[in-house]
Amino acid sequence: MNTTLLHVVFTLDEGHYALDLSVVERIIQSVEITPLPEAPDIVLGIINIKGEIIPVVNIRRRFRLSEKDIEPTNRLIIAHTLKRTVALLVDVVLGVIETPEDRVVKANTVLPGLDYVQGVVKMEDGMILIHDLNKFLSLEEEQTLDTAIMNNTKGVK
């Protein structure tokens, strides 16, 4: 019996990407992002959602895509890693897809060296890269982010 996987699919420019549905908490409209001094380059800043300070990750930088101004139509995917909750700024969220597990190609066979890519799904109109959010930030980026949040959000509620 083949397992069906659920993924939230989103776009950046013309590319299609996905996260496991299990790590996604919610999707919100883009909001003002407060810069976070001393944060790693991949972090745009922080947002406050119901008293929780959440770092916003600029996945365009990780994928080496050109920078874009934040637009009202952009979305923030609020998701969790094993260590923290993060927000990913994306162009558009297309929705949730069901994929038979046997249609997901392990990333290391297609894209060796990209640890944060978990797998690839071939669709009729192209490929979707499935990301492992737990491997998205390096250990050094995690430590730098922890320090930046601690140093810059004391007393913030």
DRENPA-3360 file (N, C-alpha, C; in nm, 2 decimals, always signed):
BEGIN
1 = MNTTLLHV = +0.08/-0.12/+0.00/+0.00/+0.00/+0.00/+0.09/+0.12/+0.00 ~ +0.06/+0.22/-0.09/+0.14/+0.34/-0.10/+0.08/+0.45/-0.02 ~ +0.17/+0.51/+0.06/+0.13/+0.63/+0.14/+0.12/+0.75/+0.06 ~ +0.02/+0.83/+0.09/+0.00/+0.96/+0.03/+0.06/+1.07/+0.12 ~ +0.14/+1.16/+0.06/+0.20/+1.27/+0.13/+0.13/+1.40/+0.10 ~ +0.12/+1.49/+0.20/+0.05/+1.61/+0.18/+0.15/+1.72/+0.19 ~ +0.15/+1.81/+0.09/+0.25/+1.92/+0.08/+0.18/+2.05/+0.06 ~ +0.23/+2.16/+0.12/+0.18/+2.30/+0.09/+0.27/+2.35/-0.02;
9 = VFTLDEGH = +0.21/+2.38/-0.14/+0.29/+2.43/-0.25/+0.29/+2.58/-0.26 ~ +0.40/+2.64/-0.29/+0.41/+2.78/-0.30/+0.51/+2.82/-0.41 ~ +0.50/+2.95/-0.46/+0.59/+2.99/-0.57/+0.68/+3.10/-0.52 ~ +0.80/+3.10/-0.59/+0.89/+3.21/-0.58/+0.93/+3.23/-0.73 ~ +0.90/+3.35/-0.78/+0.92/+3.38/-0.92/+0.84/+3.27/-1.00 ~ +0.91/+3.20/-1.09/+0.84/+3.09/-1.17/+0.85/+2.95/-1.11 ~ +0.93/+2.94/-1.00/+0.96/+2.81/-0.94/+0.85/+2.77/-0.84 ~ +0.83/+2.64/-0.83/+0.73/+2.58/-0.74/+0.81/+2.50/-0.63;
17 = YALDLSVV = +0.77/+2.52/-0.51/+0.83/+2.46/-0.39/+0.73/+2.41/-0.30 ~ +0.77/+2.33/-0.20/+0.67/+2.27/-0.11/+0.73/+2.24/+0.02 ~ +0.65/+2.24/+0.12/+0.68/+2.20/+0.26/+0.58/+2.09/+0.30 ~ +0.62/+2.00/+0.38/+0.53/+1.90/+0.44/+0.42/+1.97/+0.51 ~ +0.30/+1.94/+0.49/+0.18/+2.00/+0.56/+0.20/+1.99/+0.71 ~ +0.26/+1.89/+0.76/+0.27/+1.87/+0.90/+0.35/+1.98/+0.97 ~ +0.44/+2.05/+0.90/+0.52/+2.15/+0.96/+0.46/+2.29/+0.95 ~ +0.35/+2.30/+0.87/+0.29/+2.43/+0.85/+0.18/+2.46/+0.95;
25 = ERIIQSVE = +0.19/+2.57/+1.02/+0.09/+2.61/+1.12/-0.02/+2.69/+1.06 ~ +0.02/+2.79/+0.98/-0.08/+2.87/+0.91/-0.02/+2.95/+0.80 ~ -0.10/+3.02/+0.72/-0.05/+3.10/+0.62/-0.12/+3.24/+0.64 ~ -0.04/+3.34/+0.64/-0.10/+3.48/+0.66/-0.06/+3.57/+0.55 ~ -0.13/+3.68/+0.54/-0.09/+3.79/+0.45/+0.04/+3.85/+0.50 ~ +0.12/+3.90/+0.41/+0.24/+3.97/+0.45/+0.21/+4.08/+0.54 ~ +0.30/+4.10/+0.64/+0.29/+4.21/+0.74/+0.42/+4.28/+0.75 ~ +0.42/+4.39/+0.82/+0.55/+4.47/+0.83/+0.65/+4.38/+0.91;
33 = ITPLPEAP = +0.77/+4.38/+0.86/+0.88/+4.30/+0.92/+0.97/+4.40/+0.98 ~ +1.00/+4.37/+1.11/+1.10/+4.45/+1.19/+1.24/+4.40/+1.17 ~ +1.33/+4.49/+1.12/+1.47/+4.44/+1.10/+1.52/+4.38/+1.23 ~ +1.61/+4.29/+1.22/+1.67/+4.23/+1.34/+1.83/+4.24/+1.33 ~ +1.88/+4.34/+1.39/+2.03/+4.36/+1.39/+2.10/+4.23/+1.43 ~ +2.22/+4.20/+1.37/+2.30/+4.09/+1.40/+2.25/+3.95/+1.36 ~ +2.13/+3.95/+1.29/+2.08/+3.83/+1.24/+2.16/+3.78/+1.12 ~ +2.15/+3.65/+1.09/+2.21/+3.60/+0.97/+2.15/+3.66/+0.84;
41 = DIVLGIIN = +2.23/+3.67/+0.74/+2.18/+3.73/+0.61/+2.05/+3.67/+0.56 ~ +2.02/+3.55/+0.59/+1.90/+3.48/+0.54/+1.78/+3.52/+0.61 ~ +1.79/+3.59/+0.73/+1.68/+3.64/+0.81/+1.65/+3.78/+0.77 ~ +1.52/+3.81/+0.72/+1.48/+3.94/+0.69/+1.45/+4.03/+0.81 ~ +1.41/+3.96/+0.92/+1.37/+4.04/+1.04/+1.28/+3.95/+1.12 ~ +1.20/+4.02/+1.20/+1.10/+3.94/+1.29/+0.96/+4.00/+1.28 ~ +0.87/+3.92/+1.31/+0.73/+3.96/+1.32/+0.68/+3.92/+1.46 ~ +0.57/+3.98/+1.50/+0.51/+3.95/+1.63/+0.37/+3.90/+1.60;
49 = IKGEIIPV = +0.35/+3.77/+1.63/+0.21/+3.71/+1.61/+0.16/+3.67/+1.75 ~ +0.06/+3.74/+1.80/+0.00/+3.71/+1.93/+0.10/+3.69/+2.04 ~ +0.20/+3.78/+2.04/+0.30/+3.78/+2.14/+0.42/+3.69/+2.12 ~ +0.42/+3.62/+2.01/+0.53/+3.53/+1.98/+0.62/+3.60/+1.87 ~ +0.75/+3.61/+1.90/+0.85/+3.67/+1.81/+0.89/+3.56/+1.72 ~ +0.87/+3.59/+1.59/+0.90/+3.49/+1.48/+0.99/+3.54/+1.38 ~ +1.11/+3.48/+1.36/+1.20/+3.52/+1.26/+1.14/+3.50/+1.12 ~ +1.16/+3.59/+1.03/+1.12/+3.58/+0.89/+1.24/+3.54/+0.80;
57 = VNIRRRFR = +1.23/+3.42/+0.74/+1.34/+3.37/+0.66/+1.32/+3.41/+0.51 ~ +1.43/+3.47/+0.46/+1.43/+3.51/+0.32/+1.48/+3.39/+0.23 ~ +1.39/+3.31/+0.19/+1.43/+3.19/+0.12/+1.48/+3.22/-0.02 ~ +1.45/+3.34/-0.07/+1.51/+3.38/-0.20/+1.66/+3.38/-0.19 ~ +1.71/+3.42/-0.08/+1.86/+3.42/-0.06/+1.92/+3.28/-0.06 ~ +1.85/+3.19/+0.00/+1.89/+3.05/+0.01/+1.90/+2.99/-0.13 ~ +1.80/+3.02/-0.21/+1.78/+2.97/-0.34/+1.86/+3.05/-0.45 ~ +1.92/+3.16/-0.40/+2.00/+3.24/-0.50/+1.91/+3.31/-0.60;
65 = LSEKDIEP = +1.79/+3.34/-0.56/+1.70/+3.41/-0.65/+1.71/+3.56/-0.63 ~ +1.67/+3.64/-0.73/+1.69/+3.79/-0.72/+1.59/+3.84/-0.61 ~ +1.64/+3.94/-0.54/+1.56/+4.00/-0.44/+1.44/+4.07/-0.50 ~ +1.33/+4.08/-0.42/+1.21/+4.15/-0.46/+1.15/+4.23/-0.35 ~ +1.09/+4.34/-0.38/+1.02/+4.41/-0.27/+0.90/+4.33/-0.22 ~ +0.87/+4.35/-0.09/+0.75/+4.28/-0.04/+0.63/+4.34/-0.09 ~ +0.54/+4.27/-0.14/+0.41/+4.32/-0.19/+0.29/+4.27/-0.11 ~ +0.18/+4.35/-0.11/+0.07/+4.30/-0.03/+0.01/+4.17/-0.06;
73 = TNRLIIAH = +0.04/+4.12/-0.19/-0.01/+3.99/-0.23/+0.08/+3.87/-0.18 ~ +0.20/+3.90/-0.13/+0.29/+3.80/-0.07/+0.22/+3.74/+0.05 ~ +0.27/+3.62/+0.08/+0.22/+3.54/+0.19/+0.34/+3.50/+0.28 ~ +0.31/+3.49/+0.41/+0.40/+3.43/+0.51/+0.35/+3.29/+0.55 ~ +0.43/+3.19/+0.53/+0.40/+3.06/+0.57/+0.46/+3.05/+0.71 ~ +0.38/+3.03/+0.81/+0.43/+3.01/+0.95/+0.44/+2.86/+0.97 ~ +0.56/+2.82/+1.00/+0.59/+2.68/+1.01/+0.69/+2.65/+1.12 ~ +0.70/+2.53/+1.16/+0.79/+2.50/+1.27/+0.90/+2.40/+1.23;
81 = TLKRTVAL = +1.01/+2.42/+1.29/+1.12/+2.33/+1.28/+1.13/+2.26/+1.42 ~ +1.22/+2.17/+1.43/+1.24/+2.10/+1.56/+1.27/+2.20/+1.67 ~ +1.34/+2.31/+1.63/+1.39/+2.41/+1.73/+1.30/+2.53/+1.75 ~ +1.23/+2.58/+1.64/+1.16/+2.71/+1.65/+1.05/+2.72/+1.55 ~ +0.97/+2.83/+1.56/+0.87/+2.86/+1.46/+0.94/+2.97/+1.37 ~ +0.92/+2.96/+1.24/+0.97/+3.06/+1.15/+0.86/+3.10/+1.05 ~ +0.88/+3.21/+0.99/+0.79/+3.25/+0.88/+0.87/+3.26/+0.75 ~ +0.82/+3.20/+0.64/+0.88/+3.20/+0.51/+0.80/+3.30/+0.42;
89 = LVDVVLGV = +0.87/+3.40/+0.37/+0.81/+3.49/+0.28/+0.81/+3.43/+0.14 ~ +0.69/+3.41/+0.08/+0.67/+3.35/-0.05/+0.58/+3.44/-0.14 ~ +0.59/+3.42/-0.27/+0.51/+3.50/-0.36/+0.36/+3.46/-0.35 ~ +0.33/+3.34/-0.37/+0.19/+3.29/-0.37/+0.19/+3.15/-0.31 ~ +0.08/+3.12/-0.24/+0.06/+2.98/-0.19/-0.05/+2.93/-0.28 ~ -0.01/+2.82/-0.35/-0.10/+2.75/-0.44/-0.20/+2.66/-0.38 ~ -0.16/+2.60/-0.26/-0.26/+2.51/-0.19/-0.19/+2.39/-0.15 ~ -0.27/+2.29/-0.12/-0.21/+2.16/-0.07/-0.23/+2.06/-0.18;
97 = IETPEDRV = -0.13/+1.98/-0.20/-0.14/+1.87/-0.30/-0.12/+1.74/-0.22 ~ -0.18/+1.63/-0.28/-0.15/+1.50/-0.23/-0.06/+1.43/-0.34 ~ +0.04/+1.37/-0.28/+0.14/+1.30/-0.37/+0.17/+1.16/-0.32 ~ +0.15/+1.06/-0.41/+0.19/+0.93/-0.37/+0.34/+0.92/-0.33 ~ +0.37/+0.86/-0.22/+0.51/+0.86/-0.18/+0.61/+0.81/-0.28 ~ +0.56/+0.71/-0.37/+0.65/+0.66/-0.47/+0.68/+0.76/-0.58 ~ +0.61/+0.87/-0.59/+0.64/+0.97/-0.69/+0.74/+1.07/-0.65 ~ +0.78/+1.07/-0.52/+0.88/+1.16/-0.47/+1.01/+1.10/-0.48;
105 = VKANTVLP = +1.10/+1.17/-0.56/+1.24/+1.13/-0.58/+1.32/+1.19/-0.47 ~ +1.40/+1.11/-0.40/+1.49/+1.16/-0.30/+1.59/+1.26/-0.36 ~ +1.60/+1.37/-0.29/+1.68/+1.49/-0.34/+1.83/+1.45/-0.37 ~ +1.89/+1.37/-0.28/+2.03/+1.34/-0.30/+2.06/+1.27/-0.43 ~ +1.96/+1.21/-0.50/+1.98/+1.14/-0.63/+1.97/+1.24/-0.74 ~ +1.90/+1.36/-0.72/+1.89/+1.46/-0.82/+1.97/+1.58/-0.80 ~ +1.98/+1.62/-0.67/+2.05/+1.75/-0.63/+2.14/+1.72/-0.52 ~ +2.25/+1.65/-0.54/+2.34/+1.62/-0.43/+2.40/+1.75/-0.37;
113 = GLDYVQGV = +2.41/+1.75/-0.24/+2.47/+1.86/-0.17/+2.37/+1.96/-0.12 ~ +2.24/+1.96/-0.16/+2.14/+2.05/-0.11/+2.07/+1.98/+0.00 ~ +2.12/+1.98/+0.12/+2.07/+1.91/+0.24/+1.93/+1.96/+0.27 ~ +1.89/+2.08/+0.24/+1.76/+2.13/+0.28/+1.65/+2.09/+0.18 ~ +1.69/+2.03/+0.07/+1.59/+1.98/-0.02/+1.57/+1.83/+0.01 ~ +1.44/+1.80/+0.05/+1.41/+1.66/+0.09/+1.38/+1.57/-0.03 ~ +1.31/+1.63/-0.13/+1.28/+1.55/-0.24/+1.22/+1.63/-0.36 ~ +1.20/+1.57/-0.47/+1.15/+1.63/-0.59/+1.03/+1.56/-0.64;
121 = VKMEDGMI = +0.92/+1.63/-0.68/+0.81/+1.57/-0.74/+0.79/+1.62/-0.88 ~ +0.78/+1.53/-0.98/+0.76/+1.57/-1.11/+0.62/+1.58/-1.14 ~ +0.57/+1.70/-1.18/+0.43/+1.73/-1.22/+0.42/+1.75/-1.37 ~ +0.30/+1.75/-1.42/+0.28/+1.77/-1.56/+0.34/+1.90/-1.61 ~ +0.34/+2.01/-1.52/+0.38/+2.14/-1.57/+0.52/+2.17/-1.51 ~ +0.60/+2.08/-1.46/+0.73/+2.11/-1.41/+0.76/+2.02/-1.28 ~ +0.86/+2.07/-1.21/+0.90/+2.00/-1.08/+0.87/+2.09/-0.96 ~ +0.85/+2.02/-0.85/+0.83/+2.09/-0.72/+0.94/+2.04/-0.63;
129 = LIHDLNKF = +1.02/+2.13/-0.57/+1.12/+2.09/-0.48/+1.06/+2.09/-0.34 ~ +1.07/+1.98/-0.27/+1.02/+1.97/-0.13/+1.13/+2.00/-0.03 ~ +1.10/+2.09/+0.06/+1.21/+2.13/+0.15/+1.20/+2.08/+0.29 ~ +1.31/+2.05/+0.35/+1.32/+2.00/+0.48/+1.35/+2.12/+0.57 ~ +1.26/+2.18/+0.63/+1.27/+2.30/+0.71/+1.37/+2.28/+0.83 ~ +1.39/+2.16/+0.88/+1.48/+2.14/+0.99/+1.62/+2.15/+0.94 ~ +1.65/+2.15/+0.81/+1.79/+2.16/+0.76/+1.81/+2.29/+0.69 ~ +1.71/+2.38/+0.70/+1.71/+2.50/+0.62/+1.82/+2.60/+0.67;
137 = LSLEEEQT = +1.83/+2.61/+0.80/+1.93/+2.70/+0.86/+2.05/+2.62/+0.91 ~ +2.16/+2.66/+0.88/+2.28/+2.59/+0.93/+2.29/+2.61/+1.08 ~ +2.38/+2.53/+1.14/+2.40/+2.54/+1.28/+2.45/+2.68/+1.32 ~ +2.54/+2.73/+1.24/+2.59/+2.86/+1.26/+2.48/+2.97/+1.25 ~ +2.40/+2.96/+1.15/+2.29/+3.05/+1.13/+2.19/+3.04/+1.25 ~ +2.16/+2.92/+1.30/+2.07/+2.90/+1.41/+2.13/+2.97/+1.54 ~ +2.26/+2.95/+1.56/+2.32/+3.02/+1.68/+2.32/+3.17/+1.67 ~ +2.36/+3.22/+1.55/+2.36/+3.36/+1.53/+2.22/+3.42/+1.55;
145 = LDTAIMNN = +2.12/+3.35/+1.50/+1.98/+3.39/+1.51/+1.94/+3.39/+1.66 ~ +1.97/+3.29/+1.73/+1.94/+3.28/+1.87/+2.00/+3.41/+1.95 ~ +2.12/+3.44/+1.92/+2.19/+3.55/+1.98/+2.12/+3.68/+1.94 ~ +2.09/+3.70/+1.82/+2.03/+3.82/+1.77/+1.89/+3.84/+1.83 ~ +1.81/+3.74/+1.84/+1.68/+3.75/+1.90/+1.70/+3.78/+2.05 ~ +1.79/+3.71/+2.12/+1.81/+3.74/+2.26/+1.85/+3.88/+2.29 ~ +1.95/+3.93/+2.20/+2.00/+4.07/+2.22/+1.91/+4.18/+2.19 ~ +1.81/+4.15/+2.10/+1.73/+4.26/+2.04/+1.58/+4.25/+2.08;
153 = TKGVK = +1.54/+4.15/+2.16/+1.40/+4.15/+2.19/+1.37/+4.14/+2.34 ~ +1.47/+4.18/+2.42/+1.45/+4.18/+2.56/+1.34/+4.27/+2.60 ~ +1.24/+4.22/+2.67/+1.13/+4.30/+2.72/+1.02/+4.32/+2.61 ~ +1.04/+4.26/+2.49/+0.94/+4.28/+2.39/+0.83/+4.17/+2.41 ~ +0.71/+4.21/+2.41/+0.60/+4.12/+2.42/+0.50/+4.13/+2.31;
% end
